[in-house]
Amino acid sequence: MRNFIGRGNFTWFVGVVEDRNDPVQLGRVRVRCFGWHTDDKSQIPTEDLPWAIPVNPVTSASDLGIGESPTGLLVGSWVVGFFIDGERAQEPMILGTINSSQNGTIDTNQLAVGNNTISYTADASISEPSDPYNTQYPYNHVMQTESGHIKEFDDTPNAERIREYHKSGTFYQVHPDGTVSTHIIKDRYTVVANNDSIHVKGNVKILVDGNVDFDCTDLNINASTGTITIGTGDVVASGISLVEHTHTDTAGVEAGITSAPNQT
């Protein structure tokens, strides 16, 4: 009878990742399999362990670079898998990871168990709402990378949130009622290659601690049911046409403002 993968006894293992620097960059790792390899690394060094191939989920195409990269394992990760070649045990394949316990501490992300490790101060000057984090285990689904980037999809009843966090502290968060808070630690640049439209059905408040430079071809400002108020500083203008307006000169207006006929 022919022998091929899928025939014979299913030979499986549990082990710990010791090396993830795959020279051919396929996401392979070297695993010390309990019972199959000695605990004593002087007898079987890490570099003598066979490379284990990770199995991706069916949601990942794993072809032509499409899907999730198979690079999530760390040195120290506990894994479970099987040997393609049976008891010869030279061709391991990893089926998944095991959430292990380190020194008596449960190795589960703190954000998932209800401990908010990301803190920030809401901006009271714009009435930003406070942090809505109110996670209850096991509803918060967390993905965290080794450098500290985090994604949360929190299904805690009445406290549902989405948060994406960069290790620098920049993040956005969707509150349970749909409100969005965005904190950017440094600069922001937005490029729109064509048109951009914004419709705000409520009020808009913009506070700028520095200067504002506004450069455009034509600028149309229309306060259809209210007034346009310019603050107490001097207004320096050139070539501005004010049409259908009421102008009260309280701050000193300099140079080149014209009005439509019959306006004051």
Backbone as CSV, one residue per row, in Angstrom:
resi,resn,N_x,N_y,N_z,CA_x,CA_y,CA_z,C_x,C_y,C_z
1,MET,0.852,-1.202,0.000,0.000,0.000,0.000,0.881,1.245,0.000
2,ARG,0.519,2.226,-0.821,1.317,3.437,-0.923,1.257,4.248,0.363
3,ASN,2.362,4.926,0.642,2.415,5.834,1.781,2.486,7.269,1.273
4,PHE,1.687,8.134,1.836,1.711,9.546,1.481,1.120,10.341,2.640
5,ILE,1.215,11.668,2.573,0.691,12.518,3.641,-0.806,12.280,3.792
6,GLY,-1.227,11.989,4.989,-2.635,11.700,5.248,-2.882,10.246,5.580
7,ARG,-1.900,9.400,5.252,-2.007,7.987,5.611,-1.172,7.720,6.851
8,GLY,-1.449,6.655,7.508,-0.678,6.286,8.684,-1.181,6.963,9.940
9,ASN,-0.396,6.858,11.012,-0.798,7.403,12.306,-0.613,8.921,12.339
10,PHE,-1.530,9.582,13.049,-1.429,11.034,13.244,-0.517,11.268,14.437
11,THR,0.633,11.865,14.199,1.637,12.070,15.235,1.717,13.554,15.548
12,TRP,1.313,13.955,16.732,1.214,15.373,17.057,2.179,15.751,18.168
13,PHE,2.303,17.045,18.417,3.264,17.527,19.408,2.780,18.830,20.026
14,VAL,3.351,19.151,21.178,3.264,20.473,21.805,4.690,20.931,22.023
15,GLY,4.958,22.176,21.731,6.322,22.653,21.872,6.411,24.154,22.055
16,VAL,7.644,24.647,22.134,7.922,26.075,22.340,8.818,26.576,21.217
17,VAL,8.476,27.726,20.658,9.255,28.324,19.573,10.590,28.830,20.118
18,GLU,11.678,28.478,19.410,13.008,28.937,19.813,13.684,29.820,18.770
19,ASP,13.202,29.799,17.537,13.824,30.602,16.479,12.757,30.921,15.441
20,ARG,12.676,32.187,15.019,11.694,32.575,14.014,12.319,33.258,12.792
21,ASN,13.649,33.245,12.715,14.345,33.912,11.621,14.496,32.962,10.429
22,ASP,13.377,32.705,9.786,13.332,31.788,8.653,14.154,32.351,7.487
23,PRO,15.183,31.656,7.033,16.026,32.201,5.961,15.297,32.355,4.628
24,VAL,14.208,31.596,4.410,13.465,31.721,3.156,12.176,32.519,3.344
25,GLN,11.966,33.065,4.547,10.878,34.009,4.852,9.495,33.453,4.512
26,LEU,9.250,32.215,4.952,7.939,31.591,4.778,7.135,31.572,6.076
27,GLY,7.670,32.197,7.112,6.985,32.189,8.391,7.296,30.960,9.228
28,ARG,8.266,30.158,8.799,8.614,28.957,9.552,9.335,29.322,10.847
29,VAL,9.236,28.425,11.823,9.916,28.607,13.101,10.515,27.281,13.542
30,ARG,11.508,27.358,14.378,12.070,26.156,14.986,11.398,25.940,16.343
31,VAL,10.901,24.739,16.561,10.136,24.419,17.765,10.803,23.273,18.503
32,ARG,10.989,23.450,19.807,11.437,22.339,20.655,10.197,21.618,21.155
33,CYS,9.977,20.413,20.623,8.758,19.654,20.905,8.962,18.785,22.145
34,PHE,8.061,18.953,23.104,8.199,18.228,24.360,8.177,16.718,24.114
35,GLY,9.186,16.026,24.660,9.274,14.580,24.503,10.018,14.169,23.252
36,TRP,9.874,14.907,22.198,10.542,14.589,20.945,11.964,15.132,20.913
37,HIS,12.187,16.245,21.583,13.508,16.860,21.629,13.944,16.995,23.086
38,THR,15.231,16.920,23.324,15.748,17.010,24.690,15.554,18.410,25.249
39,ASP,15.347,18.493,26.558,15.322,19.796,27.220,16.705,20.431,27.221
40,ASP,17.732,19.582,27.230,19.115,20.033,27.255,19.524,20.513,25.859
41,LYS,19.722,21.815,25.714,20.054,22.370,24.408,21.467,22.023,23.961
42,SER,22.299,21.542,24.884,23.633,21.121,24.465,23.581,19.805,23.699
43,GLN,22.508,19.016,23.913,22.340,17.760,23.187,21.684,17.984,21.829
44,ILE,20.630,18.809,21.800,20.008,19.195,20.535,19.925,20.720,20.529
45,PRO,20.910,21.392,19.912,20.896,22.856,19.861,19.717,23.370,19.034
46,THR,19.365,24.608,19.269,18.260,25.221,18.525,18.469,25.118,17.020
47,GLU,19.694,25.341,16.565,19.954,25.329,15.126,19.804,23.942,14.502
48,ASP,19.691,22.904,15.325,19.490,21.553,14.798,18.015,21.156,14.759
49,LEU,17.136,22.001,15.293,15.710,21.691,15.248,15.186,21.888,13.829
50,PRO,14.248,21.060,13.377,13.691,21.244,12.028,12.786,22.470,11.974
51,TRP,12.666,23.050,10.776,11.776,24.189,10.588,10.324,23.705,10.523
52,ALA,9.456,24.351,11.314,8.035,23.995,11.345,7.242,24.976,10.499
53,ILE,6.317,24.471,9.684,5.506,25.288,8.790,4.196,25.665,9.488
54,PRO,3.839,26.964,9.566,2.571,27.356,10.187,1.397,27.147,9.242
55,VAL,0.231,26.815,9.796,-1.005,26.682,9.028,-1.837,27.941,9.244
56,ASN,-2.167,28.646,8.171,-3.002,29.840,8.280,-4.482,29.470,8.289
57,PRO,-5.352,30.355,8.812,-6.796,30.083,8.784,-7.349,30.170,7.371
58,VAL,-8.541,29.634,7.158,-9.140,29.633,5.828,-9.533,31.041,5.377
59,THR,-9.510,32.008,6.274,-9.786,33.393,5.884,-8.583,34.047,5.217
60,SER,-7.463,33.352,5.168,-6.252,33.864,4.543,-5.927,33.039,3.308
61,ALA,-5.750,33.704,2.164,-5.495,32.984,0.917,-4.147,32.263,0.938
62,SER,-3.163,32.836,1.604,-1.817,32.240,1.684,-1.253,31.933,0.304
63,ASP,-1.482,32.827,-0.651,-1.006,32.613,-2.008,-0.685,33.966,-2.639
64,LEU,0.481,34.068,-3.240,0.912,35.291,-3.919,0.942,36.490,-2.969
65,GLY,1.195,36.227,-1.703,1.252,37.299,-0.722,-0.099,37.812,-0.278
66,ILE,-1.187,37.165,-0.724,-2.534,37.607,-0.377,-2.979,36.905,0.903
67,GLY,-3.552,37.653,1.816,-3.987,37.099,3.091,-3.105,37.604,4.219
68,GLU,-3.153,36.942,5.359,-2.370,37.338,6.521,-0.958,36.780,6.414
69,SER,0.028,37.598,6.791,1.399,37.096,6.794,1.558,36.108,7.948
70,PRO,2.291,35.014,7.735,2.425,33.979,8.766,3.540,34.304,9.746
71,THR,3.545,35.512,10.269,4.672,35.981,11.067,4.264,36.398,12.475
72,GLY,3.242,35.776,13.021,2.759,36.195,14.331,3.437,35.533,15.512
73,LEU,4.151,34.447,15.284,4.763,33.703,16.387,6.000,34.412,16.929
74,LEU,6.203,34.306,18.226,7.377,34.869,18.887,8.200,33.743,19.498
75,VAL,9.469,34.017,19.739,10.276,33.086,20.519,9.655,32.989,21.909
76,GLY,9.318,31.796,22.331,8.630,31.585,23.603,7.169,31.217,23.449
77,SER,6.612,31.382,22.228,5.220,30.995,21.992,5.072,29.476,22.121
78,TRP,4.006,29.052,22.795,3.669,27.630,22.865,2.787,27.302,21.667
79,VAL,3.098,26.177,21.010,2.357,25.798,19.816,1.963,24.324,19.877
80,VAL,0.959,23.978,19.088,0.545,22.583,18.920,0.524,22.286,17.432
81,GLY,0.923,21.088,17.065,0.951,20.738,15.655,1.126,19.250,15.456
82,PHE,1.531,18.886,14.267,1.741,17.462,13.969,2.912,17.321,13.010
83,PHE,3.423,16.095,12.905,4.518,15.807,11.994,3.956,15.221,10.705
84,ILE,4.226,15.897,9.598,3.758,15.415,8.308,4.320,14.030,8.015
85,ASP,5.571,13.814,8.444,6.245,12.549,8.152,6.113,11.540,9.283
86,GLY,5.098,11.713,10.155,4.859,10.745,11.230,5.986,10.731,12.240
87,GLU,6.339,9.548,12.717,7.312,9.438,13.801,8.743,9.719,13.357
88,ARG,8.959,9.928,12.088,10.270,10.402,11.648,10.524,11.781,12.233
89,ALA,9.462,12.560,12.389,9.463,13.816,13.149,10.470,14.843,12.638
90,GLN,10.580,14.961,11.318,11.481,15.950,10.739,10.754,17.020,9.934
91,GLU,9.436,16.887,9.814,8.651,17.848,9.044,7.435,18.291,9.859
92,PRO,7.673,19.136,10.860,6.561,19.588,11.709,5.699,20.648,11.035
93,MET,4.424,20.648,11.358,3.484,21.660,10.880,2.692,22.173,12.071
94,ILE,2.590,23.498,12.210,1.955,24.110,13.379,0.494,24.415,13.085
95,LEU,-0.394,23.942,13.967,-1.826,24.183,13.807,-2.297,25.422,14.560
96,GLY,-1.630,25.762,15.642,-2.066,26.925,16.411,-1.195,27.154,17.624
97,THR,-1.512,28.220,18.346,-0.780,28.574,19.559,-1.603,28.211,20.792
98,ILE,-0.927,28.144,21.923,-1.566,27.831,23.203,-1.348,29.002,24.137
99,ASN,-2.407,29.513,24.721,-2.297,30.614,25.675,-1.726,30.063,26.969
100,SER,-0.464,30.305,27.206,0.237,29.665,28.311,0.244,30.542,29.557
101,SER,0.784,30.018,30.633,0.919,30.742,31.892,2.396,30.916,32.177
102,GLN,2.812,32.158,32.403,4.209,32.450,32.667,4.394,32.843,34.127
103,ASN,5.155,32.048,34.857,5.456,32.338,36.269,4.184,32.569,37.084
104,GLY,3.145,31.786,36.812,1.910,31.893,37.566,0.977,32.976,37.095
105,THR,1.399,33.765,36.089,0.571,34.838,35.557,-0.104,34.378,34.280
106,ILE,-1.427,34.547,34.207,-2.159,34.147,33.003,-1.760,35.042,31.855
107,ASP,-1.340,34.425,30.779,-0.818,35.173,29.633,-1.941,35.593,28.691
108,THR,-2.863,36.422,29.176,-3.952,36.970,28.374,-3.824,38.488,28.372
109,ASN,-4.068,39.106,27.233,-3.939,40.552,27.124,-4.778,41.249,28.195
110,GLN,-4.178,42.212,28.882,-4.851,42.902,29.984,-6.086,43.667,29.531
111,LEU,-6.060,44.194,28.309,-7.235,44.889,27.797,-8.408,43.944,27.628
112,ALA,-8.134,42.673,27.413,-9.200,41.699,27.199,-9.842,41.254,28.507
113,VAL,-9.113,41.391,29.614,-9.651,40.918,30.896,-10.198,42.043,31.758
114,GLY,-10.189,43.285,31.226,-10.822,44.385,31.952,-9.881,45.394,32.555
115,ASN,-8.579,45.302,32.243,-7.613,46.274,32.760,-7.188,47.213,31.628
116,ASN,-7.590,48.466,31.717,-7.317,49.427,30.651,-5.882,49.935,30.762
117,THR,-5.011,49.422,29.919,-3.605,49.823,29.935,-3.338,51.038,29.047
118,ILE,-4.376,51.557,28.402,-4.244,52.739,27.557,-5.053,53.870,28.207
119,SER,-4.361,54.857,28.713,-5.063,55.957,29.369,-4.824,57.260,28.610
120,TYR,-5.806,58.140,28.627,-5.652,59.453,28.022,-6.579,60.423,28.740
121,THR,-6.276,61.720,28.594,-7.086,62.769,29.198,-7.952,63.403,28.124
122,ALA,-9.259,63.368,28.320,-10.177,63.984,27.363,-9.939,65.492,27.316
123,ASP,-10.076,66.078,26.147,-9.851,67.515,25.955,-11.113,68.276,26.362
124,ALA,-11.074,68.897,27.546,-12.247,69.598,28.064,-12.579,70.844,27.254
125,SER,-11.591,71.423,26.556,-11.839,72.658,25.814,-12.775,72.439,24.636
126,ILE,-12.900,71.198,24.167,-13.859,70.892,23.097,-14.926,69.911,23.589
127,SER,-15.010,69.754,24.900,-16.021,68.881,25.528,-15.937,67.446,25.024
128,GLU,-14.706,66.967,24.838,-14.521,65.576,24.412,-15.015,64.631,25.508
129,PRO,-15.793,63.615,25.159,-16.268,62.670,26.184,-15.115,61.852,26.749
130,SER,-15.286,61.375,27.961,-14.249,60.594,28.629,-14.123,59.209,27.997
131,ASP,-13.077,58.523,28.342,-12.794,57.190,27.806,-13.942,56.237,28.157
132,PRO,-14.568,55.589,27.164,-15.715,54.725,27.439,-15.336,53.290,27.789
133,TYR,-14.044,52.994,27.945,-13.602,51.619,28.218,-14.308,51.062,29.460
134,ASN,-15.018,49.965,29.291,-15.695,49.303,30.419,-15.807,47.811,30.116
135,THR,-14.675,47.238,29.724,-14.638,45.862,29.241,-14.967,44.850,30.324
136,GLN,-15.706,43.833,29.902,-15.933,42.652,30.732,-15.449,41.428,29.960
137,TYR,-14.676,40.596,30.634,-14.220,39.353,30.011,-15.425,38.432,29.799
138,PRO,-15.568,37.774,28.638,-14.612,37.600,27.557,-14.997,38.351,26.283
139,TYR,-15.585,39.542,26.397,-16.175,40.208,25.240,-15.202,41.022,24.393
140,ASN,-14.070,41.442,24.962,-13.152,42.301,24.221,-12.163,41.458,23.422
141,HIS,-12.189,41.628,22.098,-11.321,40.860,21.207,-10.133,41.752,20.847
142,VAL,-8.954,41.378,21.320,-7.779,42.232,21.239,-6.697,41.585,20.383
143,MET,-6.066,42.391,19.540,-4.875,41.971,18.822,-3.776,42.970,19.134
144,GLN,-2.649,42.475,19.665,-1.531,43.353,20.008,-0.252,42.801,19.405
145,THR,0.576,43.692,18.845,1.845,43.285,18.269,2.950,43.446,19.305
146,GLU,4.119,42.933,18.984,5.216,42.934,19.943,5.722,44.333,20.271
147,SER,5.569,45.303,19.344,6.039,46.664,19.630,5.018,47.470,20.426
148,GLY,3.748,47.016,20.427,2.735,47.712,21.207,1.583,48.281,20.408
149,HIS,1.503,47.995,19.102,0.318,48.391,18.332,-0.855,47.501,18.750
150,ILE,-2.071,48.110,18.827,-3.217,47.387,19.381,-4.471,47.660,18.561
151,LYS,-5.267,46.622,18.376,-6.622,46.761,17.847,-7.574,46.075,18.816
152,GLU,-8.675,46.771,19.118,-9.706,46.207,19.993,-11.062,46.241,19.295
153,PHE,-11.786,45.146,19.395,-13.186,45.089,18.982,-13.952,44.583,20.208
154,ASP,-14.543,45.520,20.930,-15.130,45.234,22.237,-16.632,45.034,22.101
155,ASP,-17.109,43.848,22.434,-18.530,43.521,22.369,-19.192,43.502,23.746
156,THR,-18.545,44.102,24.756,-19.142,44.158,26.083,-20.511,44.824,26.010
157,PRO,-21.579,44.172,26.496,-22.921,44.751,26.401,-22.976,46.171,26.971
158,ASN,-23.524,47.091,26.186,-23.691,48.506,26.536,-22.371,49.270,26.640
159,ALA,-21.274,48.630,26.254,-19.974,49.306,26.264,-19.176,48.937,25.013
160,GLU,-19.872,48.723,23.929,-19.232,48.274,22.693,-18.347,49.385,22.122
161,ARG,-17.116,49.027,21.789,-16.154,50.019,21.283,-15.320,49.404,20.159
162,ILE,-14.665,50.299,19.406,-13.574,49.919,18.514,-12.437,50.896,18.776
163,ARG,-11.237,50.367,18.960,-10.089,51.254,19.169,-8.881,50.704,18.410
164,GLU,-8.192,51.606,17.717,-6.944,51.254,17.046,-5.864,52.191,17.571
165,TYR,-4.786,51.611,18.070,-3.802,52.361,18.860,-2.397,52.117,18.318
166,HIS,-1.654,53.203,18.095,-0.255,53.121,17.691,0.631,53.255,18.927
167,LYS,1.763,52.584,18.942,2.629,52.580,20.121,3.050,53.975,20.566
168,SER,3.028,54.977,19.656,3.391,56.348,20.001,2.349,57.012,20.888
169,GLY,1.122,56.449,20.905,0.021,57.060,21.633,-1.067,57.597,20.734
170,THR,-0.814,57.662,19.426,-1.850,58.078,18.481,-2.908,56.987,18.373
171,PHE,-4.188,57.389,18.416,-5.252,56.391,18.327,-6.551,57.043,17.875
172,TYR,-7.481,56.190,17.458,-8.868,56.617,17.319,-9.735,55.609,18.048
173,GLN,-10.884,56.064,18.527,-11.779,55.196,19.276,-13.225,55.517,18.926
174,VAL,-13.981,54.476,18.648,-15.411,54.617,18.402,-16.134,54.282,19.703
175,HIS,-16.904,55.229,20.227,-17.605,55.057,21.493,-18.874,54.211,21.304
176,PRO,-19.459,53.740,22.396,-20.673,52.915,22.287,-21.821,53.576,21.551
177,ASP,-21.911,54.919,21.595,-23.010,55.600,20.914,-22.645,56.029,19.495
178,GLY,-21.467,55.648,19.020,-21.035,56.005,17.676,-20.148,57.230,17.612
179,THR,-19.960,57.930,18.727,-19.041,59.065,18.775,-17.621,58.581,18.500
180,VAL,-16.835,59.401,17.808,-15.453,59.046,17.491,-14.502,60.054,18.129
181,SER,-13.497,59.559,18.847,-12.423,60.394,19.383,-11.131,60.016,18.680
182,THR,-10.385,61.028,18.238,-9.106,60.798,17.579,-8.034,61.638,18.261
183,HIS,-6.958,61.007,18.670,-5.825,61.708,19.259,-4.599,61.447,18.395
184,ILE,-3.977,62.497,17.904,-2.781,62.381,17.072,-1.613,63.010,17.829
185,ILE,-0.615,62.216,18.119,0.487,62.666,18.962,1.382,63.674,18.253
186,LYS,1.515,63.547,16.944,2.384,64.480,16.224,1.592,65.173,15.121
187,ASP,2.016,65.064,13.874,1.395,65.805,12.778,0.381,64.940,12.034
188,ARG,-0.515,65.604,11.275,-1.445,64.896,10.394,-1.405,65.529,9.015
189,TYR,-1.372,64.699,7.997,-1.408,65.155,6.611,-2.515,64.392,5.893
190,THR,-3.401,65.128,5.235,-4.495,64.513,4.489,-4.444,64.999,3.047
191,VAL,-4.415,64.073,2.113,-4.382,64.416,0.691,-5.608,63.819,0.023
192,VAL,-6.405,64.669,-0.632,-7.573,64.223,-1.388,-7.300,64.515,-2.853
193,ALA,-7.259,63.487,-3.703,-6.877,63.663,-5.101,-7.973,64.330,-5.933
194,ASN,-9.216,64.300,-5.448,-10.308,64.932,-6.196,-11.117,65.787,-5.231
195,ASN,-12.421,65.687,-5.249,-13.276,66.541,-4.428,-13.408,66.012,-3.004
196,ASP,-13.812,66.889,-2.112,-14.043,66.525,-0.714,-15.281,67.264,-0.236
197,SER,-16.190,66.560,0.412,-17.419,67.176,0.919,-17.636,66.764,2.366
198,ILE,-18.027,67.728,3.177,-18.319,67.475,4.586,-19.673,68.083,4.914
199,HIS,-20.553,67.288,5.487,-21.858,67.793,5.904,-21.990,67.581,7.411
200,VAL,-21.977,68.664,8.164,-22.119,68.619,9.614,-23.511,69.107,9.965
201,LYS,-24.332,68.273,10.547,-25.715,68.653,10.850,-25.857,69.367,12.186
202,GLY,-24.765,69.417,12.943,-24.787,70.161,14.198,-23.845,71.347,14.121
203,ASN,-23.186,71.659,15.213,-22.265,72.786,15.285,-20.832,72.319,15.085
204,VAL,-19.957,73.259,14.699,-18.536,72.974,14.523,-17.736,73.930,15.393
205,LYS,-16.759,73.380,16.137,-15.893,74.202,16.969,-14.456,73.828,16.652
206,ILE,-13.650,74.816,16.266,-12.246,74.589,15.931,-11.391,75.517,16.784
207,LEU,-10.488,74.953,17.542,-9.559,75.738,18.344,-8.155,75.500,17.800
208,VAL,-7.448,76.595,17.470,-6.088,76.491,16.943,-5.179,77.312,17.833
209,ASP,-4.206,76.657,18.470,-3.294,77.372,19.362,-2.218,78.136,18.591
210,GLY,-1.960,77.751,17.357,-0.965,78.440,16.533,-1.619,79.265,15.450
211,ASN,-0.942,79.422,14.340,-1.445,80.214,13.227,-2.218,79.337,12.250
212,VAL,-3.034,79.989,11.408,-3.797,79.296,10.376,-3.464,79.933,9.029
213,ASP,-3.033,79.131,8.078,-2.824,79.570,6.702,-3.865,78.894,5.829
214,PHE,-4.626,79.698,5.089,-5.691,79.168,4.239,-5.442,79.673,2.831
215,ASP,-5.220,78.759,1.882,-4.873,79.146,0.522,-5.807,78.433,-0.450
216,CYS,-6.544,79.194,-1.240,-7.460,78.587,-2.201,-7.654,79.526,-3.381
217,THR,-8.350,79.065,-4.417,-8.632,79.897,-5.591,-9.777,80.857,-5.314
218,ASP,-10.944,80.337,-4.991,-12.102,81.147,-4.616,-12.586,80.707,-3.243
219,LEU,-13.018,81.667,-2.447,-13.543,81.366,-1.120,-14.916,81.987,-0.986
220,ASN,-15.921,81.148,-0.783,-17.292,81.620,-0.597,-17.739,81.293,0.820
221,ILE,-18.119,82.294,1.569,-18.624,82.109,2.929,-20.056,82.634,2.972
222,ASN,-20.970,81.803,3.438,-22.373,82.191,3.459,-22.976,81.836,4.814
223,ALA,-23.339,82.856,5.565,-24.075,82.650,6.812,-25.526,83.007,6.522
224,SER,-26.285,82.049,6.045,-27.601,82.341,5.473,-28.594,82.881,6.490
225,THR,-28.505,82.455,7.749,-29.490,82.910,8.737,-28.841,83.583,9.936
226,GLY,-27.532,83.883,9.840,-26.866,84.482,10.985,-25.893,85.554,10.567
227,THR,-24.891,85.790,11.391,-23.904,86.830,11.138,-22.526,86.213,11.024
228,ILE,-21.638,86.966,10.351,-20.229,86.587,10.292,-19.493,87.541,11.218
229,THR,-18.858,87.013,12.252,-18.184,87.836,13.256,-16.680,87.623,13.162
230,ILE,-15.933,88.722,13.076,-14.479,88.669,13.096,-14.025,89.295,14.404
231,GLY,-13.068,88.638,15.070,-12.686,89.024,16.423,-12.059,90.396,16.552
232,THR,-11.424,90.660,17.677,-11.027,92.009,18.069,-9.772,92.510,17.371
233,GLY,-8.978,91.624,16.756,-7.754,92.071,16.109,-8.028,92.835,14.831
234,ASP,-7.009,93.556,14.332,-7.152,94.271,13.061,-7.328,93.276,11.925
235,VAL,-8.184,93.667,10.977,-8.420,92.843,9.801,-7.698,93.477,8.633
236,VAL,-6.749,92.780,8.061,-6.014,93.286,6.912,-6.513,92.540,5.697
237,ALA,-7.074,93.285,4.712,-7.696,92.633,3.568,-7.318,93.359,2.301
238,SER,-7.312,92.630,1.199,-7.013,93.226,-0.098,-7.827,92.517,-1.166
239,GLY,-8.576,93.328,-1.940,-9.318,92.762,-3.060,-10.465,91.884,-2.650
240,ILE,-11.089,92.155,-1.505,-12.221,91.365,-1.031,-13.515,92.083,-1.363
241,SER,-14.460,91.383,-1.956,-15.770,91.950,-2.275,-16.786,91.390,-1.307
242,LEU,-17.405,92.278,-0.524,-18.425,91.878,0.431,-19.785,92.179,-0.183
243,VAL,-20.547,91.162,-0.486,-21.820,91.299,-1.183,-22.953,91.007,-0.225
244,GLU,-23.970,91.912,-0.231,-25.161,91.743,0.597,-24.796,91.488,2.047
245,HIS,-24.206,92.517,2.661,-23.768,92.353,4.040,-24.068,93.622,4.837
246,THR,-24.008,93.495,6.124,-24.028,94.642,7.021,-22.698,94.648,7.744
247,HIS,-21.914,95.712,7.573,-20.573,95.758,8.139,-20.503,96.837,9.221
248,THR,-20.106,96.446,10.392,-19.877,97.392,11.486,-18.389,97.413,11.773
249,ASP,-17.756,98.573,11.567,-16.304,98.669,11.712,-15.967,98.935,13.170
250,THR,-15.667,97.863,13.907,-15.298,98.020,15.318,-13.852,97.668,15.573
251,ALA,-13.193,97.026,14.599,-11.823,96.575,14.847,-10.806,97.272,13.972
252,GLY,-11.267,98.055,12.978,-10.327,98.695,12.069,-10.066,97.804,10.886
253,VAL,-10.637,98.154,9.722,-10.485,97.347,8.526,-9.622,98.114,7.547
254,GLU,-8.580,97.463,7.035,-7.623,98.144,6.190,-7.673,97.590,4.766
255,ALA,-7.663,98.501,3.777,-7.271,98.216,2.392,-8.196,97.317,1.628
256,GLY,-8.830,97.889,0.612,-9.358,97.139,-0.507,-10.610,96.353,-0.290
257,ILE,-11.479,96.658,0.679,-12.738,95.966,0.835,-13.821,96.763,0.141
258,THR,-14.538,96.092,-0.763,-15.614,96.777,-1.493,-16.932,96.132,-1.158
259,SER,-18.006,96.916,-1.342,-19.348,96.425,-1.033,-20.228,96.511,-2.254
260,ALA,-21.240,95.712,-2.294,-22.260,95.818,-3.343,-23.039,97.091,-3.105
261,PRO,-23.654,97.635,-4.131,-24.436,98.875,-3.965,-25.526,98.721,-2.925
262,ASN,-25.850,99.846,-2.268,-26.947,99.925,-1.296,-26.690,99.087,-0.051
263,GLN,-25.414,98.761,0.219,-25.094,98.045,1.452,-24.368,98.984,2.392
264,THR,-24.425,98.668,3.673,-23.762,99.522,4.657,-22.649,98.749,5.330
